[in-house]
Amino acid sequence: MNFSVFELLTHERMVFLAVLSCGLYTSYTDFRYGKIANIYTAFLIGFGIISQALFISEGNITWMHSCVTLFGGLGISFVMFYTGIWAAGDAKLFWGISLLLPPSAFSNTSETQFYPMILMVNIFLIFLFYIVAQSAFKMTFQEQKVLVVRSFTSQLKQFPRRLLQVLAYIGVGGLAFYIPSRMEIELDLAIRISLFIAIAFAFNKVVEKYIPQKYVILFYVPFLPLALFLAIPSLIQLGTFIVFIFVVPWFLIMFNAVIRSLFTEDIPVGNLHPNMIPAERIVKIEAQNVNDRYVKVPAGFANPAQDNVIVDVSSEGLTSPQIEQLHQLAAAGNLKEYENKLCIQKKIPFALMIVLGAVATLLANGMAYSFFQSAAIHQVLERIRSFLIG
C-alpha cells in the first residue's frame, strides 16, 4: 500500500513533523549564523536509527535493506562533505533525514531500492530550480547570453580533454550497469546510478593521487574502447551515447559558468575573513633556479599534492593562519597577476534544499518528477485538509 504523507500512522506522523520542524529550524540557523548546531543533527540521526529499528521490527524492511540505507546515506554525506560541496552540518542533516524517511514513503519498497539516492536526486532537482530562479532574477537575458558565449570560447581549448575525461568515466563507471546485467542481477536505477558515481569518484581519486597531470590525457586513452564497448550493443544506445559525450561536457561547462557567476565573488585579500569558503585553490609551484610561483587552480581540476596547496576548496572555510599567509603573499607581489583577489563562494542554502527535497520525496512517494506526472492540485489540497483535521 502506498504511503500518503497526510494519512500517516502515529510513528510516521512523528517522523514527518520531526523532519519538518527540526529541518526548518536548522535551515534557519544555517542561514542566520552560517552553521548548524550538532545537537539538532544528532537528534535527527539518533531518531533515524531508532526509526530504522522500528521499521525492521514491524517487518517493513529487512535488516540488510536498513544497513544499505544507514551506510549508503552515510557514504553520500561523506562524499558531499569530502568534496567541499556541503558543510559538515549539511551532510549530517542529510544523513539524519535519510534514516528517518519511512519505507512506505516510497512507491516501491524492495531490496534493490536505494532510498538515500532518491532523496539526493530530489535535492538536486530543488537545487536546479533554485539556480533557474536566481539566474532569472539576478541576470538579464543579455548577461546570460554573454556568459554562455564567453564560457564557450574560453573553454574551447579544454574540450578535447574534457571529452576524453567523460569517455573514460563512462567506460569505468558504466561497469555498474554492464556487470549486473551480465550476471542477471536486477538493481534499482538509483542503485546503479549510485554505483556509477561511486566508481567514477574512486577512479577520479586514483587519477588525482597517482597520475601526474601531464600524463592524465594518455591515461584516459585506454578506457575509450571500454566506453565504446558498453555503448555499441544497440544503435539506440550508440546514438544516445554520441549525443551524451558531446552534450554533457558542454553542459557541465555552461553549468559551472552559471554557478560561478551567481554564487562566487572575487574578494580582495585584505577583506578576507575566517570561515569564508574558497571557490578555487592556490598552489605553490616550486622552482630550482627561480622564485617559487603561486597559481590558481579551479575547483573542478585534479587536486595537486597537498604539501603544495596554500588554499584549498573546503566547506570549513578559510582559517586565520591561511588569511595571514595570503596577506604575506600579496605583500610580496606573488598574487599580483590575480589582482590580489581570491574567489569566494557565496552562501547557498543547502540545508533548506535538503529539507525541501525530503518534503518532495514524501509528497511524490519517491522521485519528485513522478509527482508532477500523476498528482493534481486538488489531491494536494485534500491531503493537507486530511492532515490538519486528523
C-alpha positions in Angstrom: 0.0 0.0 0.0 1.4 3.4 -1.0 2.2 6.0 1.6 0.4 9.3 1.8 2.1 12.0 3.8 -1.2 13.3 5.1 -2.7 9.9 6.1 0.1 8.9 8.5 0.3 6.3 11.2 1.4 7.7 14.6 5.1 6.9 14.1 5.1 8.3 10.6 3.3 11.5 11.7 6.1 12.0 14.2 8.7 11.4 11.5 7.1 14.0 9.2 6.8 16.6 12.0 10.4 15.9 13.1 11.8 16.3 9.6 9.7 19.5 9.0 10.2 21.2 12.4 13.8 20.3 13.1 14.7 20.7 9.4 13.2 24.1 9.0 14.8 25.3 12.3 18.3 24.0 11.2 17.8 25.7 7.9 17.1 29.0 9.7 20.2 28.6 11.9 22.3 27.7 8.8 21.1 30.8 7.0 21.3 33.2 10.0 24.5 32.0 11.7 26.2 30.0 8.9 26.3 26.7 10.8 24.0 24.0 12.2 24.3 23.1 15.9 25.3 19.5 16.4 22.5 18.8 18.9 19.9 19.1 16.1 21.6 16.8 13.7 22.4 14.4 16.5 18.7 14.3 17.4 17.8 13.5 13.8 20.4 10.8 13.4 19.5 9.2 16.7 15.8 9.3 16.0 16.6 8.0 12.5 18.5 4.9 13.8 15.6 4.2 16.2 13.2 4.5 13.3 15.2 2.0 11.3 15.0 -0.5 14.2 11.2 0.1 14.3 10.9 -0.5 10.6 12.7 -3.8 10.9 10.7 -4.9 13.9 7.4 -4.1 12.1 8.5 -6.1 9.1 8.5 -3.1 6.7 12.1 -3.7 5.6 14.8 -6.3 6.3 18.0 -5.6 8.3 20.0 -5.8 5.1 17.9 -3.0 3.5 18.3 -1.0 6.7 22.1 -1.4 6.6 22.1 -0.2 2.9 20.1 2.9 3.9 22.3 3.5 7.0 25.7 3.2 5.4 24.6 4.4 1.9 23.3 7.6 3.4 26.5 8.0 5.4 28.5 7.4 2.3 26.7 10.1 0.3 27.0 12.5 3.2 30.8 11.9 3.4 31.3 12.3 -0.3 29.4 15.6 -0.3 31.4 16.8 2.7 34.8 15.5 1.4 34.4 17.2 -2.0 33.6 20.5 -0.2 30.1 20.8 -1.6 28.4 20.6 1.8 29.5 21.7 5.2 29.6 19.1 8.0 26.2 20.2 9.3 24.5 19.9 5.9 26.0 16.4 5.5 24.8 15.2 8.9 21.3 16.8 8.3 21.0 14.7 5.0 22.1 11.5 6.8 19.6 12.0 9.6 16.7 12.7 7.3 17.6 9.8 5.0 17.3 7.5 8.1 14.0 9.0 9.1 12.1 8.6 5.9 9.7 5.6 6.3 9.8 2.8 3.7 6.1 3.4 2.9 7.1 6.8 1.8 8.4 5.2 -1.5 6.2 3.8 -4.2 8.2 0.6 -4.5 9.6 -1.0 -1.3 12.1 -3.5 -2.5 15.5 -4.9 -1.6 17.1 -3.1 -4.5 15.7 0.4 -4.0 18.3 2.9 -2.6 16.3 5.5 -0.6 19.2 8.0 0.1 19.9 8.3 -3.6 16.3 9.0 -4.4 16.4 11.8 -1.7 19.6 13.0 -3.3 18.1 13.2 -6.7 15.1 15.3 -5.4 17.5 17.6 -3.6 19.4 18.1 -6.9 16.1 19.0 -8.6 15.4 21.6 -5.9 18.9 23.0 -6.5 18.2 23.2 -10.2 15.0 25.2 -9.5 17.0 27.5 -7.2 19.6 28.1 -9.9 16.9 28.9 -12.5 15.2 31.3 -10.1 18.5 33.0 -9.2 19.5 33.4 -12.8 16.1 34.7 -13.8 16.1 37.4 -11.1 19.8 38.3 -10.9 20.8 38.1 -14.6 19.3 39.7 -17.6 18.9 37.6 -20.8 21.8 39.6 -22.4 24.0 38.9 -19.4 23.2 35.2 -19.6 23.9 35.2 -23.3 27.3 36.9 -22.9 28.2 34.5 -20.1 27.4 31.4 -22.2 29.3 32.7 -25.2 32.3 33.7 -23.0 32.4 30.3 -21.3 32.1 28.5 -24.6 35.0 30.3 -26.2 37.2 30.2 -23.1 36.7 26.5 -22.6 37.0 25.6 -26.3 40.7 24.6 -25.8 39.7 22.3 -22.9 37.0 20.5 -24.8 39.2 17.6 -26.1 40.5 17.0 -22.6 37.0 17.2 -21.1 35.7 14.8 -23.8 38.4 12.2 -23.1 37.6 12.6 -19.4 33.9 12.0 -19.9 34.6 9.0 -22.1 36.9 7.5 -19.5 34.3 8.0 -16.8 31.7 6.3 -19.0 34.0 3.4 -19.6 34.8 2.8 -16.0 31.5 3.9 -14.4 29.5 2.0 -17.0 30.6 -1.2 -15.4 28.0 -0.5 -12.7 25.4 -1.1 -15.5 27.2 -3.8 -17.5 28.3 -6.3 -14.8 24.9 -6.7 -13.1 23.2 -7.2 -16.4 25.7 -9.9 -17.4 25.2 -11.6 -14.0 21.4 -11.2 -14.5 21.1 -9.2 -11.3 18.3 -6.6 -11.4 19.2 -3.5 -9.5 17.1 -0.4 -8.9 18.1 2.6 -11.2 19.0 4.6 -8.2 21.4 1.9 -7.0 23.0 1.7 -10.4 23.4 5.4 -10.6 25.0 5.4 -7.1 27.4 2.6 -8.2 28.3 4.6 -11.3 29.0 7.7 -9.2 31.0 5.7 -6.7 33.1 4.0 -9.3 33.7 7.3 -11.2 34.6 9.1 -7.9 37.1 6.4 -6.9 38.6 6.5 -10.4 38.9 10.3 -10.2 40.7 10.0 -6.8 43.2 7.4 -8.3 43.9 9.8 -11.2 44.4 12.7 -8.8 46.7 10.9 -6.4 48.8 8.7 -8.7 48.8 10.1 -12.2 51.0 13.2 -13.0 49.0 16.0 -14.6 51.0 15.9 -17.9 50.1 12.2 -18.4 46.4 12.3 -17.5 45.2 12.5 -21.1 47.3 9.5 -22.1 46.0 7.6 -19.1 42.4 8.2 -20.3 43.0 6.8 -23.8 43.0 3.1 -22.9 39.5 3.4 -21.4 38.0 4.7 -24.7 37.4 1.2 -26.2 35.7 0.2 -22.9 33.3 3.1 -23.3 32.5 2.2 -26.9 32.0 -1.4 -26.0 29.4 -0.6 -23.4 27.5 1.6 -25.8 27.6 -0.4 -29.0 25.1 -3.2 -28.1 22.3 -1.3 -29.8 22.1 1.6 -32.3 19.8 3.5 -30.0 22.3 3.3 -27.1 25.1 4.2 -29.5 23.1 7.3 -30.8 22.3 8.3 -27.2 26.0 7.8 -26.3 27.2 10.0 -29.2 24.8 12.8 -28.1 25.8 12.3 -24.5 29.5 12.6 -25.0 29.1 15.9 -26.9 26.3 17.4 -24.8 27.5 16.6 -21.3 30.9 18.3 -21.4 29.4 21.5 -22.8 26.5 21.3 -20.3 29.0 20.9 -17.4 31.0 23.9 -18.7 27.9 26.1 -19.0 26.5 24.9 -15.7 29.8 25.6 -14.0 29.9 29.1 -15.6 26.4 29.9 -14.3 27.2 28.6 -10.8 30.5 30.6 -10.7 28.7 33.8 -11.9 25.8 33.5 -9.5 27.5 32.1 -6.4 31.1 33.3 -6.3 32.7 36.7 -5.9 36.3 37.9 -6.2 37.3 39.4 -2.8 40.5 41.4 -2.2 42.9 39.5 0.1 42.8 42.4 2.6 39.0 41.9 3.0 39.0 38.2 3.7 37.6 36.8 6.9 37.7 33.4 8.7 35.1 30.9 7.5 34.8 32.4 4.0 34.6 29.4 1.6 37.2 29.5 -1.2 35.9 28.6 -4.7 39.4 27.9 -6.1 42.8 26.6 -5.0 46.1 28.5 -4.7 49.0 26.1 -5.3 52.7 26.6 -4.8 54.9 25.7 -7.8 58.4 25.1 -6.7 61.3 26.0 -9.0 65.0 25.4 -8.6 66.6 28.4 -10.2 63.9 31.0 -9.9 61.5 32.1 -7.2 58.5 29.9 -6.4 55.3 30.7 -8.2 51.7 30.7 -6.8 49.0 29.8 -9.2 45.2 29.4 -9.0 43.7 26.1 -9.9 39.9 25.8 -10.5 38.0 23.6 -8.1 37.0 21.1 -10.8 40.6 20.3 -11.7 42.7 17.5 -10.3 43.8 18.1 -6.7 47.6 18.6 -6.6 49.9 17.4 -3.9 48.6 18.5 -0.5 52.0 19.8 0.6 51.9 22.5 -2.2 48.3 23.6 -1.5 48.2 27.1 0.1 44.4 27.5 0.0 42.1 24.6 -0.8 38.4 24.3 -1.6 36.9 23.4 1.7 33.4 23.7 3.2 35.1 24.5 6.5 36.3 27.9 5.1 39.4 29.9 5.5 41.4 29.9 8.7 43.2 32.8 10.3 46.7 31.3 9.5 45.7 30.9 5.9 44.5 34.5 5.7 47.7 35.7 7.2 49.7 33.7 4.7 47.7 35.2 1.8 48.4 38.7 3.2 52.1 37.9 3.1 51.9 36.5 -0.4 50.0 39.6 -1.6 52.6 41.9 0.1 55.4 40.1 -1.7 53.7 40.5 -5.1 53.0 36.8 -5.6 49.3 37.4 -6.3 49.7 40.5 -8.4 48.6 38.8 -11.6 45.3 37.9 -9.9 44.9 41.5 -8.6 45.4 40.2 -5.1 42.0 38.7 -5.0 40.6 35.3 -4.1 37.3 33.8 -5.5 34.9 33.2 -2.6 31.8 31.1 -2.7 28.6 32.9 -1.6 26.2 31.2 0.8 24.0 28.6 -0.7 21.0 27.4 1.5 21.8 23.7 1.1 20.1 22.9 4.5 16.8 24.3 3.2 17.2 22.4 -0.1 17.7 19.1 1.9 14.5 19.7 3.8 12.5 20.6 0.7 14.0 17.6 -1.0 12.7 15.4 1.8 9.2 17.0 1.6 9.2 16.5 -2.2 10.1 12.8 -1.6 7.2 12.4 0.8 4.7 14.1 -1.5 5.8 12.2 -4.6 6.2 8.8 -3.0 9.7 8.7 -4.3 11.2 10.6 -7.3 9.8 14.1 -7.5 9.2 14.1 -11.2 6.6 11.3 -10.7 4.6 13.7 -8.5 4.2 16.2 -11.4 3.2 13.3 -13.7 0.4 11.9 -11.5 -0.7 14.3 -8.8 -3.3 17.1 -9.2 -3.6 20.2 -7.2 -6.9 19.2 -5.6 -5.3 16.0 -4.4 -2.6 18.0 -2.6 -5.2 20.2 -1.0 -7.2 17.2 0.1 -4.1 15.7 1.7 -3.4 18.9 3.5 -7.0 19.1 4.8 -6.9 15.5 5.9 -3.6 16.1 7.8 -4.9 19.2 9.6 -8.1 17.7 10.7 -6.6 14.3 11.5 
